[in-house]
């Protein structure tokens, strides 16, 4: 694969995502020019100037060094389209209006050089629909590029090619996104919400339904569905508040309208509590009130029946947290068999995740690995749904899920796909093997993509069941404590693996590094 040399990137649209994508490119020392409409009053770059100034105030900070905001070159479509000729990658990030995008594409087309890649950052519209309104000479170099918010901090980047996209273009953009932008890339099919938001937001909607069934408070649900389940500490409802309930409602609407043939579609109606919060103008963290609200030092939670905020702080019962510490097979068995409402709730959301992932896999992703990677990198899970299922015992879990479907306990009556019980997956007790991960569309195990950029990685991230080598156990250990591991692969180079929380350079880490120098 020829090297894709990016001299400069143009970002079209200085809204929340466009400006933050530009900021992250600056963080990565990639030259960037940020475009928007010319301001109606004052300097023509006024809209972009305001967006760049706002980057300095946002939390968490989009810029590693605030002063680097000056490195974002400011531009508008009236005066600076010639700047596009020097750009090798153009990322369009304007509002989700196909007619607006079509007008913009026509405007910029004469200024896009012959080798530049044009990508759209969207979480809603069909990439193919956008490709169809593009000037023909750009279609083969056009694809979707879905950054997760906030772009500086979220590892996941989804690439969504269309039938027109040249395979080399996708390879080039994946290599650039990995090496220069520091992202973990998953390729997705052009389906509503792609992979991570399709499975993740559907999972949140199914969780809402299980909350309604169980009657548990948001505080207890978040205590159960955070770190105790190997997920992000923001769990379920806190995550919704951070993302923004208005943003979440938009993504849900895409799911409702775009995936009408989804057998779980009936579960995607807005929960009553969400509608009430939206009506009240409570959009989560950005409005300082959502499912949760901080008053002084107290955290309150929303009561949908009364429309008021009440005391929060409830925790999961010890009986259930003890179960969650068990190995996967024991854990799932104990959750399913327990009469405790909290245990039944957790089993319900796990069952729904297995059920939904299996049913949608063929239509949204090349292989099961892509779903597991997307959920780990995009939603902060330690393991994806297929990894948990496989670790707990593929056949047994499949039988439990089937039994719940047959008994009407699941949220959809659609059966698990035949490949779950028959053929290679059943024979190999799972979707992940050293040979590759299961692809229902291909009917075989698909190996992990091996671009040159990945051949440089000795310990590439992989999935449970792949038996890939792990840096945590590889080589010969020279010294190890709670803060650091010193080890070698060749008895010549000493490698230091920092183990402290958030890789903080503590006194213990410094002492370990000194040992490494000795």
C-alpha positions as CSV (number, residue, x, y, z in Angstrom):
1,X,0.0,0.0,0.0
2,X,1.4,3.4,-1.0
3,X,1.9,5.9,1.8
4,X,-0.9,8.5,2.1
5,X,0.9,11.7,2.8
6,X,-1.3,14.3,4.5
7,X,0.1,17.8,4.3
8,X,-3.0,19.5,5.5
9,X,-6.6,18.6,6.5
10,X,-9.7,20.8,5.9
11,X,-12.6,20.5,8.3
12,X,-15.9,21.9,6.9
13,X,-18.2,23.1,9.6
14,X,-17.1,24.8,12.9
15,X,-19.9,23.3,15.0
16,X,-19.3,21.3,18.2
17,X,-17.9,18.3,16.4
18,X,-16.1,20.1,13.5
19,X,-14.2,22.4,15.9
20,X,-13.2,19.6,18.2
21,X,-12.0,17.4,15.3
22,X,-9.9,20.4,14.2
23,X,-8.6,20.7,17.8
24,X,-7.6,17.1,17.9
25,X,-5.8,17.3,14.6
26,X,-3.8,20.2,16.1
27,X,-3.1,18.1,19.2
28,X,-1.6,15.5,16.8
29,X,0.5,18.1,15.0
30,X,-1.5,17.7,11.8
31,X,-2.0,21.1,10.0
32,X,-5.7,22.0,9.7
33,X,-7.9,24.6,8.2
34,X,-11.4,25.1,9.7
35,X,-14.1,26.4,7.4
36,X,-17.6,27.7,8.0
37,X,-20.0,30.2,6.4
38,X,-19.0,33.8,6.1
39,X,-20.4,35.8,9.0
40,X,-23.2,38.2,8.1
41,X,-21.7,41.0,10.3
42,X,-18.1,41.8,11.2
43,X,-15.1,39.8,10.0
44,X,-16.0,37.1,7.5
45,X,-14.3,34.4,9.7
46,X,-16.4,35.4,12.7
47,X,-18.2,32.1,13.0
48,X,-14.9,30.1,13.0
49,X,-13.2,32.6,15.3
50,X,-16.0,32.2,17.9
51,X,-15.8,28.4,17.6
52,X,-12.0,28.4,18.1
53,X,-12.4,30.7,21.2
54,X,-15.0,28.4,22.6
55,X,-12.6,25.4,22.4
56,X,-10.5,27.1,25.1
57,X,-13.5,27.0,27.5
58,X,-14.8,23.5,26.9
59,X,-14.5,20.7,29.5
60,X,-13.0,18.2,29.1
61,X,-10.5,20.3,27.2
62,X,-10.4,19.6,23.4
63,X,-6.9,21.1,23.2
64,X,-3.9,19.6,24.9
65,X,-2.3,23.1,25.0
66,X,-4.8,25.9,24.9
67,X,-2.4,28.2,23.1
68,X,-2.3,25.8,20.2
69,X,-5.7,27.2,19.2
70,X,-3.8,29.7,17.1
71,X,-2.6,26.8,14.9
72,X,-6.1,26.2,13.6
73,X,-6.2,28.1,10.3
74,X,-9.5,30.0,10.0
75,X,-11.4,30.1,6.7
76,X,-14.8,30.7,5.1
77,X,-16.5,29.4,2.0
78,X,-16.6,32.8,0.3
79,X,-13.0,33.8,0.4
80,X,-10.8,30.7,1.0
81,X,-11.9,27.8,-1.2
82,X,-8.5,27.9,-2.9
83,X,-7.1,26.5,0.4
84,X,-8.7,23.2,-0.4
85,X,-6.3,22.6,-3.2
86,X,-3.5,22.0,-0.7
87,X,-5.5,19.6,1.5
88,X,-5.1,15.8,1.2
89,X,-8.1,15.0,3.5
90,X,-11.3,17.0,3.7
91,X,-13.7,16.2,6.6
92,X,-17.2,17.5,6.2
93,X,-19.0,18.0,9.5
94,X,-22.0,20.3,8.9
95,X,-25.6,19.8,10.0
96,X,-27.4,16.6,9.2
97,X,-29.3,18.0,6.2
98,X,-28.7,16.2,2.9
99,X,-29.7,19.3,0.8
100,X,-27.1,21.4,2.7
101,X,-24.5,18.8,2.2
102,X,-25.3,18.5,-1.6
103,X,-24.9,22.3,-2.0
104,X,-21.6,22.3,-0.1
105,X,-20.2,19.4,-2.2
106,X,-21.0,21.2,-5.4
107,X,-19.4,24.3,-4.1
108,X,-16.1,22.7,-3.1
109,X,-15.8,20.1,-5.9
110,X,-13.8,22.3,-8.3
111,X,-11.2,23.0,-5.6
112,X,-10.6,19.4,-4.4
113,X,-7.3,18.0,-5.8
114,X,-7.3,14.7,-7.7
115,X,-6.0,12.5,-4.9
116,X,-7.7,14.0,-1.9
117,X,-10.0,12.0,0.3
118,X,-13.4,13.5,1.1
119,X,-15.1,12.1,4.3
120,X,-18.3,13.0,6.1
121,X,-18.5,12.9,9.9
122,X,-22.1,11.9,10.5
123,X,-23.9,9.6,12.9
124,X,-27.3,9.8,11.2
125,X,-27.5,10.1,7.4
126,X,-26.8,7.3,4.9
127,X,-23.3,7.6,3.5
128,X,-24.6,6.1,0.2
129,X,-27.3,8.8,0.0
130,X,-24.6,11.5,0.4
131,X,-22.4,9.7,-2.2
132,X,-25.3,9.8,-4.7
133,X,-25.5,13.6,-4.5
134,X,-21.7,14.0,-4.9
135,X,-20.1,15.1,-8.2
136,X,-19.2,11.8,-9.9
137,X,-15.4,12.5,-9.8
138,X,-15.5,12.5,-6.0
139,X,-17.5,9.4,-5.3
140,X,-14.6,6.9,-5.4
141,X,-12.7,9.0,-2.8
142,X,-15.7,9.5,-0.5
143,X,-16.7,7.6,2.7
144,X,-18.0,8.1,6.2
145,X,-15.7,8.9,9.1
146,X,-17.4,8.8,12.5
147,X,-15.6,10.4,15.4
148,X,-17.0,9.8,18.8
149,X,-17.6,12.8,21.1
150,X,-15.3,14.1,22.6
151,X,-12.9,13.4,19.7
152,X,-9.7,14.0,21.7
153,X,-10.6,11.3,24.3
154,X,-12.7,8.6,22.5
155,X,-10.6,5.9,21.0
156,X,-13.1,4.6,18.5
157,X,-13.3,5.9,14.9
158,X,-15.7,4.2,12.5
159,X,-15.0,4.2,8.7
160,X,-18.0,3.6,6.5
161,X,-17.3,3.1,2.8
162,X,-19.9,2.9,0.1
163,X,-20.1,0.7,-3.0
164,X,-18.3,3.5,-4.9
165,X,-15.4,3.9,-2.5
166,X,-12.0,2.6,-3.7
167,X,-10.6,0.0,-1.3
168,X,-7.2,1.8,-1.3
169,X,-8.9,5.0,-0.1
170,X,-10.3,3.1,3.0
171,X,-6.9,1.5,3.7
172,X,-5.1,4.9,3.4
173,X,-7.6,6.6,5.7
174,X,-7.4,3.8,8.3
175,X,-3.6,4.0,8.3
176,X,-3.6,7.8,8.7
177,X,-6.3,7.7,11.4
178,X,-4.3,5.0,13.4
179,X,-0.8,6.5,13.1
180,X,-1.3,10.3,12.9
181,X,-4.6,10.7,14.8
182,X,-4.2,7.9,17.3
183,X,-7.5,6.3,16.8
184,X,-8.7,2.7,17.0
185,X,-10.5,2.0,13.7
186,X,-13.5,-0.2,13.0
187,X,-15.1,-0.5,9.5
188,X,-18.9,-0.5,9.5
189,X,-21.6,-1.1,6.9
190,X,-23.7,1.8,5.9
191,X,-26.7,1.0,8.2
192,X,-28.5,3.3,10.7
193,X,-26.1,4.4,13.5
194,X,-23.4,2.1,12.1
195,X,-22.0,-0.3,14.7
196,X,-21.2,1.2,18.1
197,X,-24.3,3.5,18.3
198,X,-26.5,0.8,16.8
199,X,-25.6,-1.7,19.4
200,X,-24.9,0.8,22.2
201,X,-28.0,3.0,21.8
202,X,-30.2,-0.1,21.2
203,X,-28.6,-1.5,24.4
204,X,-29.5,1.6,26.3
205,X,-33.1,1.5,25.0
206,X,-33.4,-2.2,26.0
207,X,-32.0,-1.2,29.4
208,X,-34.7,1.5,29.8
209,X,-37.3,-1.3,29.2
210,X,-35.7,-3.5,31.8
211,X,-35.6,-0.5,34.2
212,X,-39.4,-0.1,33.6
213,X,-39.9,-3.8,34.3
214,X,-37.8,-3.8,37.5
215,X,-38.8,-0.5,38.9
216,X,-35.1,0.1,40.0
217,X,-33.9,3.7,40.5
218,X,-31.4,5.3,38.2
219,X,-28.9,5.4,41.0
220,X,-29.0,1.7,41.6
221,X,-29.0,1.0,37.8
222,X,-25.9,3.1,37.3
223,X,-24.2,1.4,40.3
224,X,-24.9,-2.0,38.7
225,X,-24.1,-1.1,35.1
226,X,-20.8,0.7,35.6
227,X,-17.5,-0.8,36.7
228,X,-19.1,-3.7,38.5
229,X,-20.1,-5.0,35.1
230,X,-16.8,-4.1,33.4
231,X,-18.3,-1.0,31.8
232,X,-17.5,2.7,31.9
233,X,-17.9,4.3,35.3
234,X,-20.5,6.7,33.8
235,X,-22.7,3.5,33.4
236,X,-26.2,4.1,31.8
237,X,-28.0,7.2,32.8
238,X,-24.9,9.3,33.7
239,X,-23.6,8.5,30.2
240,X,-26.9,9.7,28.7
241,X,-26.5,13.0,30.7
242,X,-22.9,13.4,29.5
243,X,-23.7,12.7,25.9
244,X,-26.7,15.1,26.0
245,X,-30.3,14.0,26.1
246,X,-31.1,16.0,23.0
247,X,-28.2,14.3,21.1
248,X,-29.4,11.0,22.4
249,X,-32.9,11.6,21.2
250,X,-31.6,12.4,17.8
251,X,-29.7,9.1,17.6
252,X,-32.7,7.3,18.9
253,X,-34.9,8.9,16.2
254,X,-32.4,7.7,13.6
255,X,-32.7,4.2,15.0
256,X,-36.5,4.4,15.1
257,X,-36.9,5.7,11.5
258,X,-34.0,4.1,9.8
259,X,-34.2,0.6,11.3
260,X,-37.9,-0.1,10.9
261,X,-37.2,-3.7,10.0
262,X,-35.2,-4.2,13.2
263,X,-37.1,-6.9,15.2
264,X,-36.5,-4.9,18.4
265,X,-37.9,-1.6,16.9
266,X,-40.9,-1.6,19.2
267,X,-38.5,-1.1,22.1
268,X,-37.0,2.0,20.6
269,X,-39.9,4.3,21.5
270,X,-38.7,7.2,23.7
271,X,-39.1,6.3,27.4
272,X,-41.6,8.5,29.2
273,X,-38.9,9.9,31.5
274,X,-36.8,11.0,28.5
275,X,-39.7,12.8,26.8
276,X,-40.5,14.6,30.1
277,X,-36.9,15.7,30.5
278,X,-36.8,17.0,26.9
279,X,-40.0,18.9,27.4
280,X,-38.5,20.6,30.5
281,X,-35.4,21.6,28.6
282,X,-33.3,19.3,30.8
283,X,-30.7,17.9,28.4
284,X,-28.2,16.5,30.9
285,X,-24.8,17.9,31.8
286,X,-25.0,20.8,29.4
287,X,-28.1,22.2,31.2
288,X,-27.0,20.9,34.6
289,X,-30.0,18.7,34.9
290,X,-31.0,15.4,33.3
291,X,-31.6,12.0,34.8
292,X,-29.4,13.4,37.6
293,X,-29.0,16.9,39.0
294,X,-26.4,18.2,41.4
295,X,-27.7,20.6,44.1
296,X,-24.9,21.8,46.3
297,X,-23.1,18.7,47.3
298,X,-26.1,16.4,46.8
299,X,-26.9,14.3,43.8
300,X,-30.6,14.0,43.0
301,X,-32.4,11.8,40.4
302,X,-35.4,12.5,38.3
303,X,-38.8,11.0,39.2
304,X,-40.8,10.6,36.0
305,X,-44.1,10.2,37.8
306,X,-43.9,13.5,39.7
307,X,-41.5,15.4,37.4
308,X,-39.4,16.3,40.5
309,X,-35.9,15.5,41.6
310,X,-35.5,13.2,44.6
311,X,-32.6,11.9,46.7
312,X,-30.2,9.6,44.9
313,X,-27.3,7.5,46.3
314,X,-28.8,4.0,46.3
315,X,-26.3,1.2,45.8
316,X,-26.5,-2.4,44.5
317,X,-27.1,-5.0,47.1
318,X,-24.0,-7.0,48.3
319,X,-25.7,-10.3,47.3
320,X,-25.7,-9.1,43.7
321,X,-22.2,-7.4,43.7
322,X,-20.8,-10.7,45.1
323,X,-22.2,-12.5,42.1
324,X,-20.7,-9.9,39.7
325,X,-17.2,-10.8,41.0
326,X,-17.6,-14.4,40.0
327,X,-16.0,-15.9,36.8
328,X,-18.1,-15.5,33.7
329,X,-19.8,-18.9,33.6
330,X,-20.6,-18.8,37.3
331,X,-21.7,-15.2,37.2
332,X,-24.2,-15.6,34.4
333,X,-25.6,-18.8,35.9
334,X,-26.0,-17.2,39.3
335,X,-27.6,-14.0,37.9
336,X,-30.1,-16.0,35.8
337,X,-31.1,-18.3,38.7
338,X,-31.2,-15.6,41.4
339,X,-34.7,-14.4,42.5
340,X,-33.2,-11.0,43.5
341,X,-34.7,-8.2,41.3
342,X,-31.3,-6.6,40.8
343,X,-29.8,-9.9,39.6
344,X,-32.7,-10.5,37.3
345,X,-32.3,-7.0,35.9
346,X,-28.5,-7.6,35.2
347,X,-29.2,-10.9,33.5
348,X,-31.9,-9.3,31.4
349,X,-29.7,-6.6,30.0
350,X,-26.9,-9.1,29.3
351,X,-29.4,-11.5,27.6
352,X,-30.7,-8.6,25.5
353,X,-27.1,-7.6,24.5
354,X,-26.3,-11.2,23.4
355,X,-29.7,-11.5,21.6
356,X,-29.5,-8.2,19.8
357,X,-25.8,-8.5,18.8
358,X,-26.4,-12.0,17.3
359,X,-29.5,-10.9,15.4
360,X,-28.0,-7.8,13.9
361,X,-24.4,-8.9,13.3
362,X,-24.8,-10.0,9.6
363,X,-26.4,-6.7,8.6
364,X,-24.1,-4.2,10.4
365,X,-20.6,-5.6,10.6
366,X,-18.1,-7.8,8.7
367,X,-17.5,-9.9,11.8
368,X,-18.2,-10.3,15.5
369,X,-14.8,-8.8,16.3
370,X,-16.0,-5.4,14.9
371,X,-18.9,-5.4,17.3
372,X,-16.8,-6.3,20.3
373,X,-14.1,-3.7,19.4
374,X,-16.7,-1.0,18.8
375,X,-18.3,-1.6,22.2
376,X,-14.9,-1.6,24.0
377,X,-13.5,1.5,22.2
378,X,-16.7,3.5,21.9
379,X,-18.6,2.6,25.1
380,X,-15.7,1.8,27.5
381,X,-16.5,-1.9,28.0
382,X,-13.8,-4.2,29.1
383,X,-15.3,-6.9,27.0
384,X,-17.7,-6.8,24.1
385,X,-21.0,-8.9,24.2
386,X,-19.6,-11.8,22.1
387,X,-16.5,-12.0,24.3
388,X,-18.6,-12.3,27.5
389,X,-20.8,-14.8,25.9
390,X,-17.9,-17.0,24.6
391,X,-16.1,-16.8,27.9
392,X,-19.2,-17.9,29.9
393,X,-19.7,-20.9,27.6
394,X,-21.1,-20.4,24.1
395,X,-23.6,-23.3,24.0
396,X,-25.0,-22.9,27.5
397,X,-25.6,-19.2,27.2
398,X,-27.2,-19.7,23.8
399,X,-29.6,-22.2,25.4
400,X,-30.4,-19.8,28.2
401,X,-31.2,-17.0,25.7
402,X,-33.3,-19.3,23.6
403,X,-35.2,-20.5,26.6
404,X,-36.0,-16.9,27.6
405,X,-37.1,-16.1,24.1
406,X,-39.4,-19.1,24.0
407,X,-40.8,-18.2,27.4
408,X,-41.6,-14.7,26.3
409,X,-39.1,-13.1,28.8
410,X,-36.9,-11.5,26.0
411,X,-37.8,-8.2,24.5
412,X,-38.3,-9.6,21.1
413,X,-39.6,-13.0,19.9
414,X,-37.1,-13.2,17.0
415,X,-35.0,-16.4,17.3
416,X,-31.3,-16.5,17.5
417,X,-29.7,-17.0,14.1
418,X,-29.1,-20.6,13.0
419,X,-25.3,-20.1,13.0
420,X,-25.4,-19.8,16.8
421,X,-26.3,-23.4,17.2
422,X,-25.0,-25.1,14.0
423,X,-21.8,-25.3,12.0
424,X,-18.4,-23.8,12.8
425,X,-19.5,-21.5,15.6
426,X,-21.1,-24.3,17.5
427,X,-18.2,-26.6,16.8
428,X,-15.6,-24.1,17.9
429,X,-17.7,-22.9,20.9
430,X,-17.7,-19.3,19.9
431,X,-17.3,-16.6,17.3
432,X,-13.6,-15.8,18.0
433,X,-10.8,-18.2,17.2
434,X,-7.1,-18.0,16.3
435,X,-8.2,-18.3,12.7
436,X,-10.4,-15.2,12.9
437,X,-13.8,-14.0,14.0
438,X,-17.2,-15.2,12.6
439,X,-18.7,-13.5,9.7
440,X,-22.3,-14.6,9.0
441,X,-22.3,-12.9,5.6
442,X,-19.1,-14.7,4.5
443,X,-20.1,-17.9,6.3
444,X,-16.5,-18.3,7.7
445,X,-14.0,-17.0,10.3
446,X,-12.5,-13.7,9.0
447,X,-8.9,-12.9,10.0
448,X,-8.1,-9.5,11.5
449,X,-7.2,-6.9,8.9
450,X,-3.4,-6.8,8.4
451,X,-2.5,-3.4,6.9
452,X,1.2,-2.4,7.0
453,X,0.5,0.0,9.9
454,X,-0.5,-3.0,12.1
455,X,2.5,-5.1,11.1
456,X,4.5,-2.6,13.1
457,X,2.6,-3.5,16.3
458,X,4.1,-6.4,18.2
459,X,1.1,-6.7,20.5
460,X,-1.9,-5.6,18.6
461,X,-5.2,-5.4,20.5
462,X,-7.4,-8.4,19.8
463,X,-10.4,-10.3,21.2
464,X,-10.8,-13.0,23.7
465,X,-10.5,-16.4,21.9
466,X,-8.0,-15.2,19.3
467,X,-5.1,-16.4,21.4
468,X,-3.1,-13.4,20.3
469,X,0.1,-12.7,22.3
470,X,-0.3,-10.2,25.2
471,X,2.3,-7.6,26.2
472,X,1.2,-8.2,29.8
473,X,2.7,-11.7,29.9
474,X,5.2,-11.7,27.0
475,X,8.9,-11.8,27.3
476,X,11.1,-12.2,30.3
477,X,10.2,-10.2,33.4
478,X,13.3,-8.4,35.0
479,X,11.4,-6.6,37.7
480,X,7.7,-6.1,38.6
481,X,5.7,-4.4,41.4
482,X,2.3,-2.7,41.6
483,X,3.5,0.3,39.6
484,X,5.6,-1.0,36.8
485,X,6.8,-4.1,34.9
486,X,10.3,-4.1,33.4
487,X,10.8,-6.8,30.8
488,X,12.6,-7.8,27.7
489,X,12.0,-9.7,24.4
490,X,15.7,-10.0,23.3
491,X,17.8,-9.4,26.4
492,X,19.1,-6.2,24.9
493,X,16.2,-3.7,25.2
494,X,14.4,-3.1,28.5
495,X,10.7,-2.4,28.1
496,X,8.9,-0.5,30.9
497,X,5.1,-1.2,31.2
498,X,3.6,1.4,33.5
499,X,0.7,-0.1,35.6
500,X,-0.3,2.9,37.8
501,X,-3.8,4.4,37.5
502,X,-4.1,6.4,34.3
503,X,-0.3,5.7,33.9
504,X,0.6,8.4,36.4
505,X,4.4,8.9,36.8
506,X,4.5,8.3,40.5
507,X,7.5,7.9,42.8
508,X,7.2,4.2,42.5
509,X,7.1,4.4,38.7
510,X,10.2,6.7,38.7
511,X,12.0,4.2,41.0
512,X,11.1,1.5,38.5
513,X,12.4,3.5,35.6
514,X,15.7,4.0,37.5
515,X,16.0,0.2,37.9
516,X,15.4,-0.1,34.2
517,X,18.3,2.3,33.5
518,X,20.6,0.3,35.8
